[in-house]
Amino acid sequence: MPISPAEASELDRQSLDENPLDPARLVERMREELRELEPVVSAATLAAVAFRMRDEAGLVAALRALTEAIDELERRRNDG
């Protein structure tokens, strides 16, 4: 039985550790992954918008931010 986003956000955090295959635990793990990827996705979106708008300075800034976000993501994944 699928759970709604509202139900997922109200889950008791302590019960998530009981069963790693529990749908609630899977939702929480997906949220953690999305939080980790958010800076990369945001910078990539800004780069795409700047490219489409032909904003060279904005594109350069967005690509620098994207590079930094990817470096940080890789650093966290290699350390953790």
Secondary structure, 3 states (H helix, E strand, C coil): CCCCHHHHHCCCHHHHHCCCCCHHHHHHHHHHHHHHHHHHHHHHHHHHHHHHCCCHHHHHHHHHHHHHHHHHHHHHHHHC
